Amino acid sequence: MDALDQRLQILHQAGMLSDQHAKDAALLREFFSKRYGITLTEENAGAFFTHFCMALHRLETDERIDPVDEVIQDEIQDEADYDNACFVADEIQQSVVALPDWERGYILVHLIVLLGKVREAYDKEILGE
């Protein structure tokens, strides 16, 4: 059991995630592995996975959060991985769980970071950079 599995187990046992949403969080990891060959780990996706789990909790409790600030939204649109992050976010919506629109900006921020970390790891391991 790795750190993300432990986090998921703790959130589930603490009542923060229903059985179904705990399965959805596990499905997110499986989705990344099968669809993109990306293993979500504490190092590359700790913040993303935690945010995703908390978004699931907010779904359960009908809690709404403010969307990402417009300044941040404008900044992330200039990121190299923005279009890829949008594509992945859309696939998560369709294949894993549909999250409310106000979560999208936060998910995109985390996906941009994740994709950057995956690229860095690839460059380091494969290209020796």
C-alpha positions as a LaTeX table, in Angstrom:
\begin{tabular}{lrrr}
\hline
Residue & $x$ (\AA) & $y$ (\AA) & $z$ (\AA) \\
\hline
Met1 & 0.00 & 0.00 & 0.00 \\
Asp2 & 1.52 & 3.30 & $-1.07$ \\
Ala3 & 0.99 & 6.80 & 0.33 \\
Leu4 & $-1.98$ & 7.60 & $-1.93$ \\
Asp5 & $-3.70$ & 4.33 & $-1.01$ \\
Gln6 & $-3.13$ & 5.16 & 2.66 \\
Arg7 & $-4.56$ & 8.65 & 2.19 \\
Leu8 & $-7.61$ & 7.22 & 0.44 \\
Gln9 & $-8.10$ & 4.65 & 3.20 \\
Ile10 & $-7.86$ & 7.34 & 5.91 \\
Leu11 & $-10.35$ & 9.62 & 4.12 \\
His12 & $-12.74$ & 6.73 & 3.63 \\
Gln13 & $-12.47$ & 5.46 & 7.21 \\
Ala14 & $-12.93$ & 9.01 & 8.53 \\
Gly15 & $-16.21$ & 9.27 & 6.64 \\
Met16 & $-14.94$ & 11.90 & 4.23 \\
Leu17 & $-15.63$ & 9.62 & 1.24 \\
Ser18 & $-18.54$ & 7.27 & 0.66 \\
Asp19 & $-17.84$ & 3.76 & $-0.57$ \\
Gln20 & $-18.70$ & 4.87 & $-4.11$ \\
His21 & $-16.44$ & 7.92 & $-4.03$ \\
Ala22 & $-13.59$ & 5.89 & $-2.57$ \\
Lys23 & $-14.03$ & 3.60 & $-5.58$ \\
Asp24 & $-14.06$ & 6.67 & $-7.87$ \\
Ala25 & $-10.75$ & 7.86 & $-6.38$ \\
Ala26 & $-9.23$ & 4.41 & $-6.90$ \\
Leu27 & $-10.64$ & 4.43 & $-10.44$ \\
Leu28 & $-8.84$ & 7.73 & $-11.09$ \\
Arg29 & $-5.50$ & 6.01 & $-10.42$ \\
Glu30 & $-6.47$ & 3.08 & $-12.62$ \\
Phe31 & $-7.62$ & 5.46 & $-15.35$ \\
Phe32 & $-4.25$ & 7.25 & $-15.45$ \\
Ser33 & $-2.38$ & 3.96 & $-15.47$ \\
Lys34 & $-4.40$ & 2.30 & $-18.21$ \\
Arg35 & $-5.15$ & 5.32 & $-20.40$ \\
Tyr36 & $-1.86$ & 7.19 & $-20.17$ \\
Gly37 & 0.63 & 4.77 & $-18.61$ \\
Ile38 & 1.04 & 7.18 & $-15.69$ \\
Thr39 & 1.29 & 5.84 & $-12.16$ \\
Leu40 & $-0.04$ & 8.45 & $-9.76$ \\
Thr41 & 2.29 & 8.72 & $-6.77$ \\
Glu42 & 2.73 & 10.98 & $-3.78$ \\
Glu43 & 5.58 & 12.68 & $-5.60$ \\
Asn44 & 3.83 & 13.45 & $-8.87$ \\
Ala45 & 0.20 & 13.69 & $-7.81$ \\
Gly46 & $-0.16$ & 14.01 & $-4.03$ \\
Ala47 & $-1.84$ & 17.42 & $-4.14$ \\
Phe48 & $-3.95$ & 16.50 & $-7.18$ \\
Phe49 & $-5.18$ & 13.26 & $-5.62$ \\
Thr50 & $-6.02$ & 14.99 & $-2.33$ \\
His51 & $-7.90$ & 17.76 & $-4.15$ \\
Phe52 & $-9.78$ & 15.18 & $-6.21$ \\
Cys53 & $-10.81$ & 13.31 & $-3.04$ \\
Met54 & $-11.93$ & 16.53 & $-1.38$ \\
Ala55 & $-13.90$ & 17.46 & $-4.51$ \\
Leu56 & $-15.65$ & 14.10 & $-4.17$ \\
His57 & $-16.39$ & 14.93 & $-0.53$ \\
Arg58 & $-17.83$ & 18.29 & $-1.57$ \\
Leu59 & $-20.03$ & 16.42 & $-4.07$ \\
Glu60 & $-21.38$ & 14.29 & $-1.24$ \\
Thr61 & $-22.08$ & 17.26 & 1.02 \\
Asp62 & $-23.34$ & 19.63 & $-1.70$ \\
Glu63 & $-20.59$ & 22.06 & $-0.72$ \\
Arg64 & $-19.73$ & 24.65 & $-3.32$ \\
Ile65 & $-16.38$ & 26.44 & $-3.57$ \\
Asp66 & $-15.46$ & 29.57 & $-5.46$ \\
Pro67 & $-14.04$ & 28.90 & $-8.91$ \\
Val68 & $-10.35$ & 29.47 & $-9.47$ \\
Asp69 & $-9.48$ & 33.17 & $-9.54$ \\
Glu70 & $-9.57$ & 34.79 & $-12.99$ \\
Val71 & $-5.91$ & 35.82 & $-12.71$ \\
Ile72 & $-4.89$ & 32.21 & $-12.12$ \\
Gln73 & $-7.20$ & 31.04 & $-14.89$ \\
Asp74 & $-5.53$ & 33.49 & $-17.30$ \\
Glu75 & $-2.07$ & 32.34 & $-16.19$ \\
Ile76 & $-2.71$ & 28.63 & $-16.60$ \\
Gln77 & $-4.04$ & 29.17 & $-20.12$ \\
Asp78 & $-0.51$ & 30.22 & $-21.07$ \\
Glu79 & 1.03 & 26.99 & $-19.73$ \\
Ala80 & 2.45 & 24.54 & $-22.27$ \\
Asp81 & 0.33 & 21.68 & $-20.89$ \\
Tyr82 & $-2.94$ & 23.62 & $-20.70$ \\
Asp83 & $-4.55$ & 21.98 & $-23.75$ \\
Asn84 & $-3.41$ & 18.53 & $-22.63$ \\
Ala85 & $-4.75$ & 19.20 & $-19.13$ \\
Cys86 & $-8.12$ & 20.25 & $-20.61$ \\
Phe87 & $-8.24$ & 17.04 & $-22.63$ \\
Val88 & $-7.44$ & 14.90 & $-19.57$ \\
Ala89 & $-9.97$ & 16.80 & $-17.43$ \\
Asp90 & $-12.65$ & 16.14 & $-20.04$ \\
Glu91 & $-11.79$ & 12.45 & $-20.07$ \\
Ile92 & $-11.93$ & 12.30 & $-16.26$ \\
Gln93 & $-15.39$ & 13.89 & $-16.43$ \\
Gln94 & $-16.53$ & 11.22 & $-18.87$ \\
Ser95 & $-14.67$ & 8.15 & $-17.62$ \\
Val96 & $-14.28$ & 8.56 & $-13.86$ \\
Val97 & $-16.71$ & 11.04 & $-12.30$ \\
Ala98 & $-18.41$ & 14.27 & $-13.32$ \\
Leu99 & $-17.31$ & 17.10 & $-11.05$ \\
Pro100 & $-19.04$ & 20.49 & $-10.86$ \\
Asp101 & $-17.82$ & 23.25 & $-13.16$ \\
Trp102 & $-16.35$ & 25.27 & $-10.28$ \\
Glu103 & $-13.84$ & 22.47 & $-9.62$ \\
Arg104 & $-12.47$ & 22.52 & $-13.19$ \\
Gly105 & $-9.93$ & 25.33 & $-12.74$ \\
Tyr106 & $-8.41$ & 23.65 & $-9.70$ \\
Ile107 & $-8.28$ & 20.30 & $-11.47$ \\
Leu108 & $-6.55$ & 21.96 & $-14.43$ \\
Val109 & $-3.92$ & 23.56 & $-12.18$ \\
His110 & $-3.14$ & 20.17 & $-10.64$ \\
Leu111 & $-3.12$ & 18.41 & $-14.01$ \\
Ile112 & $-0.67$ & 20.95 & $-15.45$ \\
Val113 & 1.65 & 20.31 & $-12.49$ \\
Leu114 & 1.23 & 16.53 & $-12.85$ \\
Leu115 & 1.96 & 16.57 & $-16.58$ \\
Gly116 & 5.03 & 18.72 & $-15.99$ \\
Lys117 & 6.33 & 16.32 & $-13.33$ \\
Val118 & 5.73 & 13.34 & $-15.60$ \\
Arg119 & 7.64 & 15.07 & $-18.40$ \\
Glu120 & 10.51 & 15.93 & $-16.03$ \\
Ala121 & 10.73 & 12.32 & $-14.87$ \\
Tyr122 & 10.70 & 11.10 & $-18.47$ \\
Asp123 & 13.41 & 13.57 & $-19.48$ \\
Lys124 & 15.55 & 12.56 & $-16.53$ \\
Glu125 & 15.08 & 8.81 & $-16.90$ \\
Ile126 & 14.96 & 8.36 & $-20.67$ \\
Leu127 & 16.81 & 11.33 & $-22.04$ \\
Gly128 & 19.28 & 11.73 & $-19.18$ \\
Glu129 & 18.52 & 15.43 & $-18.87$ \\
\hline
\end{tabular}
